[in-house]
Amino acid sequence: MDRDIQIIWDIEDDPQGNIQHIAEHDITVEEVEQVLLDPASQFASNRNPAGNKLTFGFTAAGRYLAVVWEHVGDDPLTVYPVTAYDAPEPRKRKAR
């Protein structure tokens, strides 16, 4: 991606932190970073009341994830991953 993104992680042993939250879904920090930093990942607007953002993408191992994150700041773009989970892969469009 070469996106200039900074990703904020809580301390690893914080039971309420984002690292523990993604681990509950059997997802690693590295997998979340792969999705967020990949230019091929797709950004989607999330209509939840918190206003979190949502990015879908593949990990290096081919796992398709949805990553929910908060926008923290700009220059560089700084994000705080809230959670991540396995998502169904998008359907391929049929050629007409």
N, C-alpha and C positions, 0 to 999 in steps of 0.2 A: 504494500500500500504506500509506503513512504509517507504516510500521514504523520504529521507532527502532533501526536496525541500523547498526553500524559495520563496514566491510569493510576488512580489512588486505591491502595489496598489497606485494609485494617491489619493490625498485628495478627499473625497466624493463629495464636491461641485465644483470641477474643471470641467467646462463645456466641456473641451477638453480631460478629463481624461478617463482612462479605465473603471472606475466604471460607469460613465455616458454612455459610449459607450455600455457596455453590458446591461445596464438598458434599452436602446433603443430597445433591442431585448427581453425585459421582462425576463431577466436572472439576478440572484443575484450573489453577490460575493461568497456566500456559495455554490451555485451550481457549479460555476467554480472551486472552491477549491475541491469540491467532485470529479469532473472529473479528475483534475490534480493529486490528491493524491491517487486515486484508482489504485491499481496494475492491475486490470482487464481492465483498459482503454487501448485503442490501439493508439500507436504513428504512425503517417503517415508523410511521407515527403511531403512538400508543395512546389510546383514548382513556387512560385511567385518570382518576382524580389527582394523583400525585404529579402528573405531567412527565413521567419518566419516558425515556427514549427506548427504542427497541432496534437491535441489529441482528440480522440473520446471516449465518455464514458457516462455512466448512472449516473444520480443524485440519491439521496436517494429516491426521489419520483417517479423514473422510467422514467424520461425525458432523452432523448438521445441527447447529445450536441456535437458540434464541438467547440473546444477551440483553437483559434489561439494565439500563444505566441512567444515572442522573448527570445532567450537564452542570459542571462546577464552575468553569471559567473558559475564557478565550485567550489566545496568544501566549502559549500554545493551548489548543483545545484540551481541556482537562475534564476527565470523566470519572465517575464513581460507579463501578459495577454493583448493582443491587442483588441480582440473581442471574442464573442462567439455567437453561433446561434443554433437553433434547426436543427437537421440533420436527414435524413431518417435512420431508423435502418438497420443494415446490414442484408442481407439475410442469412438464415441458409443454410448450405450445405446439400444436400441430401445424405443420406447413400447409398452406392453402394451395 
